Amino acid sequence: MKVDKNMVPEYPSNEHSKHPTHRNPSHHVEAMERQRHYSDSHMSRPSRARKWGSFTSASSIKSERNKIRRHHSQYSRTSSISSRRSSIRRAAALADRRGTANIRRMSTQTIASRGNWGSKWEFLLSCIGLSVGIGNVWRFPYLAYENGGGAFLIPYLLMLVFAGKPMYFMELAFGQFAGVGPLAIWSCVPIAKGVGFAMVTVSLIIVIYYNVVMSYTIFYMASIFQYEVPWSRCDPLWANNTNCHVRSENVTLMLNNSKTSSQVYWEHYVLQLTEGIENSGGIKWDLSLCLLLSWIIVVFCLLKGIKTSGKVVYFAATFPYIILLILLITGLLQEGAIDGVLYFITPTWQKLLDIKVWQAAASQMFFSLSVSMGALIMYSSYNDFRNNIFRDAMVVSIMDTVTSLISGTVIFSVLGAMAHDLGNGTQVEDIVASGPGLAFVAYPEALTRLPIPQLWAVLFFLMLYILGLDSEFALLENILTSISDEIPILRNHKIKFCSVTGVLCFFLGLPCVTRGGQYILEIMDKYGGGTAVILIAVVESIAINWIYGLDRFCDDIYFMLGKKPGIYWRITWRYTSPAILTFIFIYSLIEHEPLKYGDYNYPYWADGIGWLLALLSMGQIPLWAVVMIQRQKGPGLKNKIKQSITPTEEWGPSEEMSKEDWKNGMNRMNTIDKGVSPEKLDQNAVLDNTGATQYI
């Protein structure tokens, strides 16, 4: 076979001994040289040279390459034939895949491809879709009006600055640097391996019940195609003996324990809600079919991982904004809309003295950004090593905040118009409900006030479903990626693995679509996806910034991006973020109250089940800490603990060439820290000190 010097030959896997190029070690040198040139061309600014030992002049690059040739020439004379062939195949694979994010180090050192983003836009839109979810539409507006309107925005923005943005950037940078999922990534701090398992467990719990909420939107969309939307009247089919009333017909009935038609429709037709969790009432088959359809859509979009979901997000991440803008314009044109907007943004200053307002703001910021669930680490692990992750983190966190503000304006403009239409001194706070009731009771009722309510209802619930779909993609892919990183053979059976996981989650979600399933869903949301995530975030922050080391982490980012994290990031990573998260967790434990659903009080055994669900994920942290300590080789417990907080040989960039450069740079810095001058380390290095270090 004729070999072009400008190309790296491909070698048939079954004919290594027959291929002529395998007997020519020069091809190995050429391949390594080209890869070295690629690595050099992607190195950061010359200002990094002294610290990392990068070569910035043409002569020094040539000198270094001559050293590489001499090294590999000597290697070819002394190595065995089999080892040389292995090196040639590895060099060929590296050169063949250069410029992509395909080359990843698995936890078992396999070279199986994990895939990569088709473009930077796919990653950015996927992160936006993950962070901007259903919670931005119903939870943020509710917390805002409940905690003082505009006064709530002040602590929310402060929490975003001192905890939200730092944690978001930290996770994205962490994942991109290592290039693996949340299970394999903890080779930097083996004792924190349980954080990865806890993240995957939380993702599994949320995936199960989150798709149930999405199935509600499918149910509503299917029921809309009638002459009038069904919740605009008290239908005898589901409203008998319920004190049902249409709000526009008789507002005074609200004082007599009656329920609006939209609330009765939600509880007695959609859910057919039982009197308590003690009575499941059997599976509601129409909801179960909606759940099945939702899982089919999710699995279909993830059959090939991010290769398929990355294409879906072009629509899924942008369509909700189109609908929100249409609803915003339509809502603001309604008479009385300004009253609702003013209620949303006007601060009640005395509320700032209430510690619960700050706790609510921190909680909303935290869950809105989807931090510490592992999905951000997973998404960024598919990036190219030199991707500008700082830019992406800032864009997504800002978009999340803007979306929450737009959603609040949309909702309160419509609710203000409703209050104006009802008259009789009706206030906005008399209309809005909390939790799922806001999305499936107050919103449908508000939509009936708009012209052609069927059209707006379809668009609204389609928007809700797509908002949830993006988040569902990320959480399910997080589970699949994490397990595949630990068991690489599953990557060769991606379709089967994804399908089996979807079927399993569907059956686990069936209890949530029983007639008493809403009580189960509330438990899963409160304990499985709430309390546990906060503790995970606390331990994650401590493990990275205190055990692994803030300085070391900043150096890793410097090597990857060519820019050093500034004083703002250092302070927030080391102090404010852990402090705020610890406060939220401790305060939530002190102020814990048994769950309630409306006027229904959960029994104590149900609350106990909730805590067991939380311990299912939180307990992974101490359990795996003990396991990792026991796995260390050493004469005593103290030595084992020391080894368990020390990075392993597997830790570092997933790309082999980047990992080699990173290790050399780390060794160089350690030597410099001991007082040896950089010039003595390499007399051939020509260092450019004209550029100042850049900070982010």
C-alpha positions as CSV (number, residue, x, y, z in Angstrom):
1,M,0.0,0.0,0.0
2,K,1.4,3.4,-1.0
3,V,1.6,5.8,1.9
4,D,1.2,9.5,1.5
5,K,3.5,11.4,3.9
6,N,0.8,14.0,4.6
7,M,-1.7,11.3,5.6
8,V,-1.7,8.9,8.5
9,P,-2.4,5.4,7.2
10,E,-5.3,3.3,8.5
11,Y,-4.4,-0.2,9.6
12,P,-6.7,-3.2,9.3
13,S,-7.3,-4.6,12.8
14,N,-6.7,-8.2,11.7
15,E,-3.6,-7.8,9.5
16,H,-1.1,-5.9,11.7
17,S,1.7,-8.3,10.9
18,K,1.2,-8.1,7.1
19,H,1.0,-4.4,6.7
20,P,4.3,-2.9,5.4
21,T,4.1,0.3,7.3
22,H,4.2,-1.5,10.6
23,R,7.8,-2.4,9.9
24,N,8.7,1.3,9.4
25,P,9.0,3.2,12.8
26,S,9.4,6.5,11.0
27,H,5.7,6.6,10.4
28,H,5.2,6.5,14.1
29,V,7.6,9.5,14.5
30,E,5.8,11.4,11.7
31,A,2.4,10.7,13.3
32,M,3.6,11.9,16.7
33,E,5.2,15.0,15.2
34,R,2.0,16.0,13.5
35,Q,0.0,15.4,16.7
36,R,2.6,17.5,18.5
37,H,2.2,20.2,16.0
38,Y,-1.6,20.1,16.5
39,S,-1.1,20.3,20.3
40,D,1.3,23.2,19.9
41,S,-1.0,25.1,17.6
42,H,-3.8,24.8,20.2
43,M,-1.7,25.9,23.2
44,S,-2.8,29.1,24.9
45,R,-1.1,32.5,24.7
46,P,2.7,32.8,25.0
47,S,2.2,34.3,28.5
48,R,1.7,30.7,29.7
49,A,5.1,29.6,28.6
50,R,7.1,30.1,31.7
51,K,4.7,28.2,33.9
52,W,3.9,25.4,31.6
53,G,7.1,25.1,29.6
54,S,5.3,25.7,26.2
55,F,7.6,26.4,23.2
56,T,6.7,29.6,21.5
57,S,9.4,30.2,18.8
58,A,9.9,28.3,15.6
59,S,13.5,27.3,16.5
60,S,12.5,25.9,19.9
61,I,9.6,24.0,18.3
62,K,12.0,22.5,15.8
63,S,14.5,21.7,18.6
64,E,11.8,20.0,20.6
65,R,10.6,17.9,17.6
66,N,14.2,16.8,17.0
67,K,14.3,15.6,20.5
68,I,11.0,13.7,19.9
69,R,12.5,12.1,16.8
70,R,15.7,11.0,18.7
71,H,13.6,9.7,21.5
72,H,11.4,7.6,19.3
73,S,14.3,6.5,17.2
74,Q,16.0,5.1,20.3
75,Y,12.6,3.7,21.4
76,S,12.2,1.9,18.1
77,R,15.6,0.2,18.5
78,T,15.0,-1.0,22.0
79,S,11.3,-1.7,22.2
80,S,9.7,-5.0,21.2
81,I,7.9,-5.4,17.9
82,S,4.5,-5.7,19.6
83,S,4.9,-2.6,21.6
84,R,6.0,-0.6,18.6
85,R,2.9,-1.7,16.7
86,S,0.7,-0.7,19.6
87,S,2.3,2.8,19.6
88,I,1.8,3.1,15.8
89,R,-1.9,2.2,16.0
90,R,-2.3,4.7,18.9
91,A,-0.5,7.5,17.0
92,A,-2.6,6.8,13.9
93,A,-5.8,6.9,15.9
94,L,-4.8,10.2,17.5
95,A,-3.9,11.8,14.2
96,D,-7.0,10.5,12.5
97,R,-9.2,12.0,15.2
98,R,-7.4,15.2,15.8
99,G,-9.5,18.3,16.2
100,T,-12.4,16.4,17.7
101,A,-13.6,15.5,21.2
102,N,-13.8,11.8,20.3
103,I,-10.8,10.6,22.3
104,R,-11.8,10.1,25.9
105,R,-10.1,8.2,28.7
106,M,-12.5,5.7,30.2
107,S,-12.2,4.5,33.8
108,T,-11.0,1.2,32.4
109,Q,-8.6,2.7,29.9
110,T,-10.7,1.7,26.9
111,I,-10.5,3.6,23.7
112,A,-14.2,3.2,22.9
113,S,-15.6,6.3,21.4
114,R,-18.0,8.3,23.6
115,G,-19.1,10.6,20.8
116,N,-18.9,14.4,20.8
117,W,-21.1,17.4,20.0
118,G,-21.7,18.1,16.4
119,S,-21.1,21.8,17.0
120,K,-20.6,24.3,19.8
121,W,-24.2,25.4,19.3
122,E,-25.5,22.0,20.2
123,F,-23.7,22.1,23.6
124,L,-24.9,25.6,24.3
125,L,-28.5,25.0,23.4
126,S,-28.5,21.7,25.4
127,C,-27.3,23.5,28.5
128,I,-29.9,26.2,28.0
129,G,-32.6,23.5,27.6
130,L,-31.4,21.8,30.8
131,S,-31.3,24.9,33.0
132,V,-34.5,26.5,31.5
133,G,-37.2,24.1,32.5
134,I,-40.8,23.9,33.8
135,G,-39.6,25.3,37.1
136,N,-38.9,28.7,35.4
137,V,-42.6,28.9,34.4
138,W,-44.5,27.9,37.5
139,R,-42.0,27.9,40.5
140,F,-40.3,31.3,40.0
141,P,-43.4,33.4,39.6
142,Y,-45.0,31.7,42.6
143,L,-42.1,32.2,44.9
144,A,-41.8,35.8,43.7
145,Y,-45.3,36.9,44.7
146,E,-45.3,34.8,47.8
147,N,-42.0,36.4,49.1
148,G,-42.6,40.0,48.4
149,G,-42.6,40.5,44.6
150,G,-39.7,42.7,43.7
151,A,-38.1,42.2,47.0
152,F,-37.6,38.6,46.2
153,L,-35.6,39.5,43.1
154,I,-32.9,41.2,45.3
155,P,-31.8,38.1,47.3
156,Y,-32.3,35.9,44.1
157,L,-29.8,38.0,42.1
158,L,-27.4,38.1,45.1
159,M,-27.6,34.3,45.4
160,L,-27.0,34.0,41.7
161,V,-23.9,36.1,41.9
162,F,-22.3,34.5,44.9
163,A,-23.4,30.9,44.5
164,G,-25.2,30.1,41.2
165,K,-22.8,31.4,38.6
166,P,-19.7,30.1,40.4
167,M,-21.1,26.6,40.8
168,Y,-22.3,26.5,37.3
169,F,-18.9,27.5,35.8
170,M,-17.1,25.2,38.2
171,E,-19.1,22.1,37.1
172,L,-18.8,22.8,33.4
173,A,-15.0,23.4,33.6
174,F,-14.6,20.3,35.8
175,G,-16.4,18.1,33.3
176,Q,-14.6,19.6,30.2
177,F,-11.2,19.2,31.7
178,A,-11.6,15.5,32.6
179,G,-13.7,14.5,29.7
180,V,-15.7,11.9,31.6
181,G,-19.0,11.6,33.4
182,P,-19.8,12.2,37.1
183,L,-18.8,8.6,38.1
184,A,-15.3,8.3,36.5
185,I,-14.4,12.0,37.2
186,W,-13.7,11.5,40.9
187,S,-10.2,10.0,40.3
188,C,-9.1,13.5,41.3
189,V,-10.4,12.9,44.8
190,P,-11.2,9.1,45.2
191,I,-12.8,9.6,48.6
192,A,-15.5,11.7,46.9
193,K,-16.5,8.9,44.5
194,G,-19.9,8.7,46.3
195,V,-20.7,12.2,45.0
196,G,-20.9,10.8,41.5
197,F,-23.1,7.9,42.6
198,A,-25.3,10.3,44.5
199,M,-25.7,12.4,41.4
200,V,-26.7,9.5,39.2
201,T,-29.2,8.3,41.9
202,V,-30.8,11.7,42.1
203,S,-30.9,11.9,38.3
204,L,-32.7,8.6,38.2
205,I,-35.3,9.7,40.8
206,I,-36.0,13.0,39.0
207,V,-36.1,11.3,35.6
208,I,-38.9,9.0,36.8
209,Y,-41.3,11.6,38.3
210,Y,-40.4,14.5,35.9
211,N,-41.7,12.5,32.9
212,V,-44.9,12.1,34.9
213,V,-45.3,15.9,35.0
214,M,-44.6,16.0,31.3
215,S,-47.3,13.4,30.7
216,Y,-49.9,15.8,32.2
217,T,-49.1,18.3,29.5
218,I,-49.8,15.6,26.8
219,F,-53.1,14.9,28.5
220,Y,-54.1,18.5,28.4
221,M,-53.1,18.9,24.8
222,A,-55.2,15.9,23.8
223,S,-58.3,17.2,25.7
224,I,-58.2,20.7,24.1
225,F,-59.6,19.8,20.7
226,Q,-63.2,20.6,21.5
227,Y,-65.6,23.5,20.8
228,E,-64.6,25.0,24.1
229,V,-61.8,24.1,26.5
230,P,-63.1,21.6,29.0
231,W,-62.1,23.4,32.2
232,S,-64.0,26.5,31.2
233,R,-67.3,24.9,32.5
234,C,-68.4,22.6,35.3
235,D,-69.2,19.4,33.4
236,P,-71.5,17.1,35.3
237,L,-69.3,14.2,34.2
238,W,-66.6,15.2,36.7
239,A,-68.1,18.2,38.7
240,N,-71.0,16.6,40.5
241,N,-70.9,17.1,44.3
242,T,-67.8,19.2,44.2
243,N,-69.0,22.8,44.8
244,C,-67.6,23.6,41.3
245,H,-68.0,27.1,40.0
246,V,-66.8,29.2,37.1
247,R,-64.9,32.1,38.5
248,S,-66.4,34.7,36.1
249,E,-69.9,33.6,37.0
250,N,-69.8,33.9,40.8
251,V,-66.8,35.2,42.6
252,T,-68.5,35.2,46.0
253,L,-68.6,31.4,46.0
254,M,-64.9,31.4,46.6
255,L,-65.7,32.1,50.3
256,N,-67.8,29.0,50.7
257,N,-65.1,26.2,50.3
258,S,-66.0,25.9,46.6
259,K,-63.5,25.2,43.9
260,T,-63.0,26.7,40.5
261,S,-63.8,24.7,37.4
262,S,-60.1,24.4,36.4
263,Q,-59.2,23.1,39.9
264,V,-62.0,20.5,39.8
265,Y,-61.1,19.5,36.3
266,W,-57.5,18.9,37.5
267,E,-58.3,17.0,40.6
268,H,-61.4,15.1,39.6
269,Y,-60.9,14.4,35.9
270,V,-57.2,14.5,35.2
271,L,-55.9,13.0,38.4
272,Q,-59.1,11.5,39.9
273,L,-57.4,12.2,43.2
274,T,-58.1,9.9,46.1
275,E,-58.4,11.2,49.7
276,G,-54.9,10.3,50.6
277,I,-51.7,8.3,50.0
278,E,-53.2,5.4,51.9
279,N,-55.5,4.7,48.9
280,S,-53.7,4.4,45.5
281,G,-57.0,3.9,43.6
282,G,-55.4,1.9,40.9
283,I,-53.6,3.0,37.7
284,K,-55.3,5.7,35.7
285,W,-54.9,4.2,32.2
286,D,-55.2,7.4,30.1
287,L,-52.4,9.0,32.1
288,S,-50.3,5.8,31.8
289,L,-50.7,6.0,28.0
290,C,-49.6,9.6,28.1
291,L,-46.6,8.6,30.2
292,L,-45.8,5.8,27.7
293,L,-45.9,8.2,24.8
294,S,-43.7,10.6,26.6
295,W,-41.1,7.9,27.3
296,I,-41.2,6.8,23.7
297,I,-40.4,10.3,22.6
298,V,-37.6,10.7,25.1
299,V,-35.9,7.3,24.3
300,F,-36.3,7.9,20.5
301,C,-34.4,11.2,20.9
302,L,-31.6,9.6,22.9
303,L,-31.1,6.3,20.9
304,K,-27.7,7.6,19.7
305,G,-27.0,9.8,22.7
306,I,-26.0,13.4,22.1
307,K,-25.8,12.8,18.4
308,T,-29.6,12.7,18.2
309,S,-30.5,14.9,21.2
310,G,-28.0,17.5,20.0
311,K,-30.0,17.9,16.8
312,V,-33.4,18.0,18.7
313,V,-32.3,20.9,20.9
314,Y,-32.1,23.2,17.9
315,F,-35.9,23.2,18.1
316,A,-36.5,22.3,21.7
317,A,-34.4,25.1,23.2
318,T,-35.6,27.9,20.9
319,F,-39.3,27.1,20.4
320,P,-40.3,27.9,24.0
321,Y,-38.8,31.4,23.7
322,I,-41.0,32.1,20.6
323,I,-44.1,31.1,22.5
324,L,-43.0,33.1,25.6
325,L,-42.5,36.2,23.5
326,I,-45.9,35.7,21.8
327,L,-47.6,35.2,25.2
328,L,-45.7,38.2,26.6
329,I,-46.9,40.6,23.9
330,T,-50.5,39.2,24.0
331,G,-50.6,39.4,27.8
332,L,-49.3,43.0,28.0
333,L,-52.0,44.1,25.6
334,Q,-54.8,42.8,27.9
335,E,-56.6,45.5,30.0
336,G,-55.4,45.4,33.6
337,A,-52.2,43.5,32.7
338,I,-50.0,46.4,34.1
339,D,-51.5,45.8,37.6
340,G,-50.2,42.2,37.5
341,V,-46.8,43.3,36.3
342,L,-46.5,45.9,39.0
343,Y,-47.4,43.3,41.6
344,F,-44.6,41.1,40.3
345,I,-41.9,43.8,40.4
346,T,-43.0,46.0,43.3
347,P,-40.9,45.2,46.3
348,T,-42.3,44.6,49.8
349,W,-39.2,45.7,51.7
350,Q,-40.1,44.3,55.1
351,K,-39.9,40.8,53.5
352,L,-36.1,41.2,53.2
353,L,-35.9,40.8,57.0
354,D,-37.5,37.3,56.7
355,I,-34.9,34.6,56.5
356,K,-37.3,32.4,54.6
357,V,-37.2,34.8,51.6
358,W,-33.5,34.4,51.3
359,Q,-33.8,30.6,51.7
360,A,-36.5,30.5,49.0
361,A,-34.3,32.7,46.7
362,A,-31.3,30.5,47.1
363,S,-33.3,27.3,46.6
364,Q,-34.9,28.6,43.4
365,M,-31.5,29.8,42.0
366,F,-29.9,26.4,42.8
367,F,-32.5,24.2,41.3
368,S,-33.2,26.4,38.3
369,L,-29.5,26.1,37.1
370,S,-29.6,22.3,37.6
371,V,-26.4,22.3,39.6
372,S,-25.0,19.1,41.3
373,M,-27.2,16.6,39.4
374,G,-24.3,15.5,37.2
375,A,-25.9,16.6,33.9
376,L,-23.6,19.6,33.6
377,I,-20.5,17.6,34.1
378,M,-21.8,15.0,31.6
379,Y,-22.6,17.6,28.9
380,S,-19.3,19.4,29.1
381,S,-17.4,16.1,29.0
382,Y,-18.3,15.9,25.3
383,N,-16.7,19.2,24.5
384,D,-13.4,19.8,22.8
385,F,-10.7,20.3,25.4
386,R,-10.0,23.9,24.3
387,N,-13.7,25.0,24.1
388,N,-14.3,28.4,25.7
389,I,-16.4,27.0,28.6
390,F,-16.4,30.3,30.5
391,R,-18.3,32.1,27.7
392,D,-20.9,29.2,27.6
393,A,-21.4,29.2,31.4
394,M,-22.0,33.0,31.5
395,V,-24.5,32.9,28.5
396,V,-26.5,30.0,30.0
397,S,-26.7,31.4,33.5
398,I,-27.8,34.8,32.2
399,M,-30.4,33.2,29.9
400,D,-31.8,31.3,32.8
401,T,-32.3,34.4,34.8
402,V,-33.8,36.3,31.8
403,T,-36.2,33.5,31.1
404,S,-37.4,33.5,34.7
405,L,-38.1,37.2,34.5
406,I,-39.9,36.9,31.2
407,S,-42.0,34.0,32.5
408,G,-42.9,36.0,35.6
409,T,-43.9,39.0,33.4
410,V,-46.0,36.7,31.1
411,I,-47.9,35.1,34.0
412,F,-48.6,38.1,36.0
413,S,-49.7,40.2,33.0
414,V,-52.4,37.6,32.3
415,L,-53.3,37.2,36.0
416,G,-53.6,41.0,36.3
417,A,-56.0,40.9,33.3
418,M,-58.0,38.2,35.0
419,A,-58.3,40.2,38.2
420,H,-59.5,43.2,36.2
421,D,-62.1,41.1,34.4
422,L,-63.5,39.6,37.6
423,G,-63.8,43.0,39.3
424,N,-65.2,43.3,42.8
425,G,-61.8,44.1,44.2
426,T,-60.3,40.8,43.1
427,Q,-56.6,40.8,43.9
428,V,-53.8,38.9,42.0
429,E,-52.9,36.9,45.1
430,D,-56.5,35.5,45.1
431,I,-55.9,33.8,41.8
432,V,-52.5,32.2,41.8
433,A,-52.0,28.7,43.2
434,S,-48.7,27.0,44.0
435,G,-46.8,24.0,42.8
436,P,-48.3,22.0,39.9
437,G,-51.5,23.8,40.6
438,L,-50.0,26.9,39.1
439,A,-49.2,25.2,35.8
440,F,-52.4,23.0,35.6
441,V,-55.0,25.1,37.4
442,A,-54.3,28.8,37.3
443,Y,-52.6,28.9,33.9
444,P,-55.4,27.0,32.0
445,E,-57.9,29.3,33.6
446,A,-55.9,32.3,32.6
447,L,-55.7,31.0,29.0
448,T,-59.5,30.9,28.7
449,R,-59.4,34.7,29.0
450,L,-57.4,35.0,25.7
451,P,-59.0,35.0,22.3
452,I,-59.1,31.5,20.7
453,P,-58.2,29.8,24.0
454,Q,-57.7,26.4,22.2
455,L,-54.8,27.8,20.2
456,W,-53.1,29.4,23.2
457,A,-53.7,26.3,25.3
458,V,-52.0,24.0,22.8
459,L,-49.1,26.4,22.4
460,F,-48.7,26.8,26.2
461,F,-48.8,23.1,27.0
462,L,-46.6,22.2,24.1
463,M,-44.1,24.8,25.4
464,L,-44.3,23.2,28.9
465,Y,-43.6,19.8,27.4
466,I,-40.6,20.9,25.4
467,L,-39.2,22.7,28.4
468,G,-39.4,19.5,30.3
469,L,-38.1,17.5,27.4
470,D,-34.7,19.3,27.4
471,S,-34.2,18.6,31.1
472,E,-35.3,15.0,30.7
473,F,-32.7,14.5,27.9
474,A,-29.9,15.7,30.1
475,L,-30.8,13.7,33.2
476,L,-31.4,10.4,31.4
477,E,-28.2,10.9,29.3
478,N,-26.3,11.6,32.5
479,I,-27.4,8.1,33.8
480,L,-26.5,6.4,30.5
481,T,-23.1,8.2,30.1
482,S,-22.1,7.6,33.8
483,I,-22.8,3.9,33.7
484,S,-21.2,3.5,30.3
485,D,-18.0,5.2,31.5
486,E,-17.8,2.5,34.2
487,I,-18.9,-0.4,32.0
488,P,-17.6,0.6,28.5
489,I,-19.0,-2.5,26.8
490,L,-22.5,-0.9,27.1
491,R,-21.4,1.8,24.7
492,N,-21.4,-0.8,21.9
493,H,-25.1,-1.5,22.7
494,K,-26.3,2.1,23.1
495,I,-29.7,1.6,21.6
496,K,-30.5,-1.5,23.7
497,F,-29.2,0.1,26.8
498,C,-31.2,3.3,26.3
499,S,-34.4,1.3,25.5
500,V,-34.1,-0.9,28.5
501,T,-33.5,2.0,30.8
502,G,-36.5,3.8,29.4
503,V,-38.7,0.8,29.9
504,L,-37.5,0.4,33.5
505,C,-38.2,4.0,34.3
506,F,-41.6,3.8,32.7
507,F,-42.6,0.9,35.0
508,L,-41.1,2.7,38.0
509,G,-43.2,5.8,37.2
510,L,-46.5,3.9,37.1
511,P,-47.2,4.4,40.8
512,C,-47.2,8.1,40.1
513,V,-50.1,7.8,37.6
514,T,-52.3,5.9,40.0
515,R,-55.3,7.9,41.4
516,G,-53.2,8.5,44.5
517,G,-50.0,9.1,42.5
518,Q,-49.9,12.8,43.1
519,Y,-49.1,12.2,46.7
520,I,-46.2,9.9,45.7
521,L,-44.9,12.5,43.2
522,E,-44.8,15.2,45.9
523,I,-42.6,12.9,48.1
524,M,-40.2,12.2,45.2
525,D,-40.0,15.9,44.4
526,K,-39.5,17.0,48.0
527,Y,-37.0,14.4,49.2
528,G,-35.5,12.7,46.1
529,G,-34.9,15.8,44.1
530,G,-34.7,18.5,46.8
531,T,-33.0,17.8,50.1
532,A,-30.5,15.4,48.7
533,V,-29.2,17.7,45.9
534,I,-28.2,20.4,48.4
535,L,-26.0,18.0,50.4
536,I,-24.4,16.7,47.2
537,A,-23.6,20.3,46.2
538,V,-22.0,21.0,49.6
539,V,-19.8,17.9,49.5
540,E,-18.9,18.5,45.8
541,S,-17.8,22.1,46.5
542,I,-15.7,21.0,49.5
543,A,-14.1,18.1,47.5
544,I,-13.0,20.2,44.6
545,N,-12.0,23.4,46.3
546,W,-10.7,22.2,49.7
547,I,-9.5,18.6,49.2
548,Y,-8.3,18.6,45.6
549,G,-7.3,22.2,46.1
550,L,-8.5,25.5,44.7
551,D,-5.0,26.5,43.4
552,R,-4.7,23.2,41.6
553,F,-8.1,23.5,40.1
554,C,-7.4,27.0,38.9
555,D,-4.1,25.8,37.3
556,D,-6.1,23.1,35.5
557,I,-8.4,25.8,34.1
558,Y,-5.4,27.9,33.2
559,F,-3.9,25.0,31.2
560,M,-7.2,24.3,29.5
561,L,-8.4,27.9,28.7
562,G,-5.2,29.9,28.8
563,K,-6.8,32.2,31.4
564,K,-6.6,32.1,35.1
565,P,-9.7,32.4,37.4
566,G,-9.6,35.8,39.1
567,I,-10.3,36.7,42.7
568,Y,-14.1,36.7,42.3
569,W,-14.1,33.0,41.3
570,R,-11.6,32.0,44.0
571,I,-13.6,33.7,46.8
572,T,-17.0,32.4,45.6
573,W,-15.7,28.8,45.0
574,R,-13.9,28.5,48.3
575,Y,-16.1,30.5,50.7
576,T,-19.4,31.9,49.6
577,S,-20.8,28.9,47.6
578,P,-20.1,26.3,50.3
579,A,-21.3,28.7,53.0
580,I,-24.6,29.4,51.2
581,L,-25.3,25.8,50.3
582,T,-24.5,24.7,53.9
583,F,-26.8,27.3,55.3
584,I,-29.6,26.1,53.0
585,F,-29.2,22.5,54.0
586,I,-29.0,23.1,57.7
587,Y,-31.9,25.6,57.6
588,S,-34.0,23.1,55.7
589,L,-33.4,20.5,58.3
590,I,-34.2,22.8,61.2
591,E,-37.4,24.2,59.7
592,H,-38.5,20.8,58.3
593,E,-42.2,20.2,58.4
594,P,-44.1,17.0,57.4
595,L,-45.4,17.2,53.9
596,K,-48.8,18.6,53.1
597,Y,-50.8,18.5,49.9
598,G,-53.4,21.2,50.1
599,D,-55.3,20.5,53.3
600,Y,-54.1,16.9,53.4
601,N,-51.4,16.0,56.0
602,Y,-49.2,13.1,55.1
603,P,-48.9,10.4,57.7
604,Y,-45.6,10.0,59.5
605,W,-44.8,6.7,57.8
606,A,-45.0,8.5,54.4
607,D,-42.6,11.2,55.7
608,G,-40.3,8.4,56.7
609,I,-40.4,6.9,53.2
610,G,-39.4,10.3,51.9
611,W,-36.3,10.4,54.1
612,L,-35.4,6.9,53.1
613,L,-35.6,8.1,49.5
614,A,-33.3,11.0,50.3
615,L,-30.9,8.6,52.1
616,L,-30.8,6.4,49.0
617,S,-28.8,9.1,47.3
618,M,-27.2,10.9,50.3
619,G,-26.0,7.7,51.8
620,Q,-23.9,7.0,48.7
621,I,-21.4,9.7,49.8
622,P,-20.2,8.1,53.2
623,L,-20.7,4.6,51.9
624,W,-18.3,5.1,48.9
625,A,-15.9,7.1,51.1
626,V,-15.4,4.0,53.3
627,V,-15.1,1.7,50.3
628,M,-12.5,3.9,48.6
629,I,-10.5,4.1,51.8
630,Q,-10.5,0.4,52.2
631,R,-9.4,-0.1,48.6
632,Q,-6.2,1.8,49.1
633,K,-3.0,0.0,49.7
634,G,-1.1,1.0,52.7
635,P,0.0,-0.1,56.2
636,G,-2.4,1.9,58.2
637,L,-5.7,3.8,58.2
638,K,-4.0,7.2,58.2
639,N,-2.0,6.3,55.1
640,K,-5.1,4.9,53.3
641,I,-7.0,8.1,54.0
642,K,-4.1,10.2,52.6
643,Q,-4.1,8.1,49.5
644,S,-7.8,8.4,49.1
645,I,-7.6,12.2,48.9
646,T,-4.7,12.1,46.4
647,P,-5.4,12.1,42.7
648,T,-4.8,8.8,40.9
649,E,-2.7,8.2,37.8
650,E,-5.9,8.2,35.8
651,W,-6.7,11.8,36.6
652,G,-6.1,14.5,34.0
653,P,-7.3,15.5,30.5
654,S,-8.9,12.6,28.6
655,E,-6.9,13.3,25.4
656,E,-3.6,11.5,25.7
657,M,-1.5,14.3,24.2
658,S,-3.1,16.9,26.4
659,K,-2.7,14.7,29.4
660,E,1.0,14.3,28.7
661,D,1.5,18.0,28.3
662,W,-0.5,18.6,31.5
663,K,1.6,16.2,33.5
664,N,4.8,17.7,32.3
665,G,3.5,21.2,33.1
666,M,2.5,20.1,36.6
667,N,5.9,18.6,37.2
668,R,7.5,21.8,35.9
669,M,5.4,23.9,38.3
670,N,6.2,21.7,41.2
671,T,9.9,22.1,40.4
672,I,9.6,25.9,40.1
673,D,7.8,26.0,43.4
674,K,10.8,24.3,45.0
675,G,13.0,27.2,43.9
676,V,14.5,26.0,40.6
677,S,14.5,28.6,37.9
678,P,12.6,27.8,34.6
679,E,15.7,28.4,32.6
680,K,17.6,25.6,34.3
681,L,14.7,23.2,33.5
682,D,15.2,23.4,29.7
683,Q,18.0,25.4,28.2
684,N,16.4,25.0,24.8
685,A,13.1,26.7,25.7
686,V,12.7,30.2,24.4
687,L,10.2,31.9,26.6
688,D,8.1,34.8,25.7
689,N,7.3,37.0,28.7
690,T,5.9,40.0,26.9
691,G,2.2,39.0,27.5
692,A,0.6,39.4,30.9
693,T,-1.5,36.6,32.4
694,Q,-5.1,36.9,31.5
695,Y,-7.8,36.4,34.1
696,I,-11.5,35.5,33.9
